[in-house]
Amino acid sequence: MTNLINISEGTSLALHGLVIIAQQYPNKVNARDLAQKLNASEAHLAKIFQRLGKSGIVKSYRGPAGGFALNKPAEEISFINIIEVVDSKVVPDKCPLHKSSCPFNNCIFGKEITKISNDIYQTFQNIKLSDFIK
């Protein structure tokens, strides 16, 4: 079965993990607990959160009382920010097949696919971590 919208495992772990961290703010969440809650490898999670740390989304703390905490307010962190840190920059108005040229005079994907891509981008831009804080 194929999904029309695909989110990588790394991005899914980042999104879910950051929601957990946002819900626990200002407390830190350690990597082991986060990995257990997400049913994920602690090593894989560490690589993802290293990227999130370099981008300034989270701050990591070492030691027995260490863990991760948000480095900026949850209202300032959108899903698109997270997706672009974990995977890569999203360019919604480019060819969905990543082709530089098309064999047709009029692209068979046309303006509708570009519109849908832009709508999805805007939706992910509007979804903030703060939307999931109780």
C-alpha atoms as one frame of an Amber mdcrd trajectory, in Angstrom:
protein
   0.000   0.000   0.000   1.304   3.450  -0.907   0.694   6.726   0.872   0.430
   9.957  -1.060   2.338  11.771   1.668   5.488  10.042   2.875   7.306  11.114
   6.010  10.635   9.461   6.732  11.104   7.382   9.863  13.647   9.906  11.109
  11.243  12.796  10.664   8.448  10.829  12.326  10.687  10.118  15.327  11.723
  13.777  15.495   8.129  15.042  15.314   6.830  12.601  17.916   9.869  13.021
  20.165   9.664  16.803  20.080   5.980  16.722  20.981   6.874  14.609  24.047
   9.666  17.035  24.946   7.360  20.034  24.446   4.758  18.453  26.726   7.402
  17.944  29.437   8.890  21.458  29.178  10.693  22.840  31.167  11.763  19.383
  32.358  14.350  17.438  30.368  13.552  14.106  28.730  16.391  11.602  28.592
  17.180   9.632  25.450  16.458   6.241  27.001  12.936   7.232  28.097  12.271
   8.875  24.750  13.438   5.778  22.855  11.180   3.575  24.998   8.130   5.801
  24.484   8.729   5.864  20.725   9.724   2.204  20.476  12.902   3.307  18.705
  16.602   2.623  18.799  18.371   4.932  21.232  21.315   5.219  18.794  19.036
   6.221  15.894  17.236   8.744  18.090  20.577  10.181  19.220  21.591  10.865
  15.598  18.290  12.606  14.885  18.453  14.705  18.036  22.060  15.623  17.304
  20.783  17.314  14.116  17.986  18.989  16.048  20.558  20.239  18.549  22.825
  21.658  15.848  19.848  23.476  14.356  19.000  25.074  17.707  15.623  23.383
  18.159  16.710  21.403  21.224  19.433  21.676  23.785  21.050  18.538  25.133
  22.308  18.136  28.670  24.887  15.535  29.680  25.121  13.520  32.840  22.786
  11.516  35.060  20.197  14.317  35.127  20.712  15.030  31.434  18.414  14.788
  28.492  16.792  17.027  25.912  14.752  20.194  26.301  13.399  22.688  23.820
  15.841  25.475  23.066  13.124  27.856  21.865   9.407  28.269  22.540   7.147
  25.539  21.125   5.122  28.251  19.355   8.172  29.030  17.213   8.797  25.458
  16.029   6.750  24.333  13.043   6.527  20.862  11.585   8.171  22.132   8.388
  11.157  23.364  10.462  11.593  19.866  11.853  11.135  18.127   8.498  13.769
  20.360   6.900  16.285  19.733   9.687  15.929  15.951   9.598  15.503  15.377
   5.866  16.285  18.406   3.708  14.939  21.697   2.444  11.430  21.328   1.025
  10.770  22.975  -2.342   7.024  22.561  -2.944   6.822  24.147  -6.391   9.289
  21.860  -8.165   8.604  18.728 -10.181   7.359  15.944  -7.854   9.637  13.542
  -9.764  12.666  15.830  -9.338  13.160  16.078 -13.111  14.772  19.115 -14.693
  12.955  18.637 -17.994   9.650  17.158 -19.102   8.864  15.173 -22.271   5.482
  16.932 -22.529   4.688  20.497 -23.542   2.293  20.693 -20.604   3.325  18.828
 -17.477   0.919  15.963 -16.786   1.094  16.876 -13.085   0.203  20.460 -13.929
  -0.655  23.312 -11.661  -2.901  21.241  -9.392  -0.026  19.167  -8.010   1.979
  22.352  -7.398  -1.023  23.883  -5.613  -1.478  20.765  -3.467   2.255  20.701
  -2.636   2.130  24.360  -1.621  -0.990  23.715   0.499   0.730  20.820   2.289
   3.843  22.948   2.846   1.735  25.766   4.297  -0.164  23.330   6.513   3.095
  21.923   7.915   4.323  25.502   8.381   1.191  26.297  10.419   1.368  23.226
  12.670   3.421  24.155  15.726   4.681  22.002  18.592   2.599  24.184  20.883
  -0.548  22.760  19.231   0.112  19.491  21.098   0.775  20.809  24.592  -1.988
  19.945  27.027
